[in-house]
């Protein structure tokens, strides 16, 4: 059950990234109010996954660990979204930012035991 939050956060991030950035490709010519309502609709499903992920995750991780985990998952999902869906290239700056997050994860999880 410890890894259920990771799976839920991965799925929630797919919805979140699309709600935040998918409209730049798919709804480019639509009125902004329509885009906002559509993004809220998509974000609803993100929250349906993220809230349980945090609720379950809080049984195994502290809030700081959950936050760093969320950020790393966001960077991974965003990298896939950026390259596969938006057809844009990742830069070396993105790689360096990701390395910094790996460092953050190390410090947040270095004392975690998997008993």
C-alpha positions in Angstrom: 0.0 0.0 0.0 3.0 2.3 0.4 3.4 2.6 -3.3 -0.3 3.3 -4.0 0.2 7.1 -3.5 2.9 7.0 -6.2 0.6 5.4 -8.7 -2.3 7.7 -7.8 0.0 10.8 -8.1 1.3 9.6 -11.5 -2.3 9.3 -12.8 -3.3 12.6 -11.2 -0.4 14.4 -12.8 -1.5 13.2 -16.3 -4.8 15.1 -15.7 -3.1 18.1 -14.1 -0.5 18.6 -16.8 -3.2 18.3 -19.5 -5.5 20.7 -17.6 -2.7 23.3 -17.3 -1.0 23.0 -20.7 -3.1 20.8 -23.1 -5.3 23.7 -24.0 -2.3 25.4 -25.6 -2.4 22.8 -28.3 -6.0 21.6 -28.4 -8.0 24.7 -27.5 -5.8 27.4 -28.9 -8.5 29.2 -30.8 -11.3 28.8 -28.2 -12.5 31.6 -25.9 -10.6 31.8 -22.6 -13.8 31.2 -20.5 -14.4 27.9 -22.4 -10.8 26.9 -21.9 -11.1 27.7 -18.1 -14.2 25.6 -17.7 -12.7 22.8 -19.7 -9.5 22.9 -17.6 -11.6 22.8 -14.4 -13.5 19.8 -15.7 -10.2 18.0 -16.3 -8.7 19.1 -13.0 -11.7 17.5 -11.2 -10.4 14.1 -12.1 -6.9 15.1 -11.0 -8.3 16.0 -7.6 -10.2 12.7 -7.4 -6.8 10.9 -7.6 -4.5 13.4 -5.8 -6.6 13.8 -2.6 -6.7 10.0 -2.0 -3.0 9.8 -2.9 -2.1 12.3 -0.2 -4.5 10.8 2.3 -3.0 7.3 1.8 0.5 8.7 1.5 0.3 10.6 4.8 0.2 7.2 6.5 3.7 6.4 5.2 5.3 9.7 4.4 5.5 13.1 6.1 4.2 16.1 4.2 7.6 17.3 3.1 8.3 13.9 1.5 4.9 13.9 -0.2 5.6 17.3 -1.6 9.0 16.4 -3.0 7.5 13.1 -4.4 4.8 15.2 -6.1 7.3 17.5 -7.7 9.5 14.7 -9.0 6.4 12.9 -10.4 5.3 16.2 -12.0 8.7 16.7 -13.7 8.6 13.1 -15.1 5.1 13.4 -16.4 5.7 16.9 -17.8 8.8 15.7 -19.6 6.8 12.9 -21.3 4.0 15.3 -22.0 6.3 17.9 -23.5 8.1 15.5 -25.8 5.4 13.1 -26.7 2.3 15.3 -26.8 3.5 18.8 -27.4 6.4 17.7 -29.6 8.9 20.0 -28.0 12.5 19.2 -27.0 13.8 18.9 -23.5 16.8 21.1 -22.8 19.8 20.6 -20.7 18.4 23.1 -18.2 15.5 20.7 -17.7 18.0 17.9 -17.0 19.8 20.0 -14.4 16.6 21.0 -12.7 15.7 17.3 -12.5 19.1 16.5 -11.0 18.4 19.1 -8.3 15.1 17.3 -7.6 16.9 14.0 -7.3 19.1 15.7 -4.7 16.0 16.9 -2.9 14.5 13.4 -2.9 17.7 12.0 -1.4 17.6 14.4 1.5 13.9 13.9 2.1 13.9 10.1 2.0 17.4 9.2 3.2 16.1 8.1 6.7 13.0 6.3 5.4 12.8 2.6 6.3 10.8 0.1 4.4 9.8 -2.1 7.3 
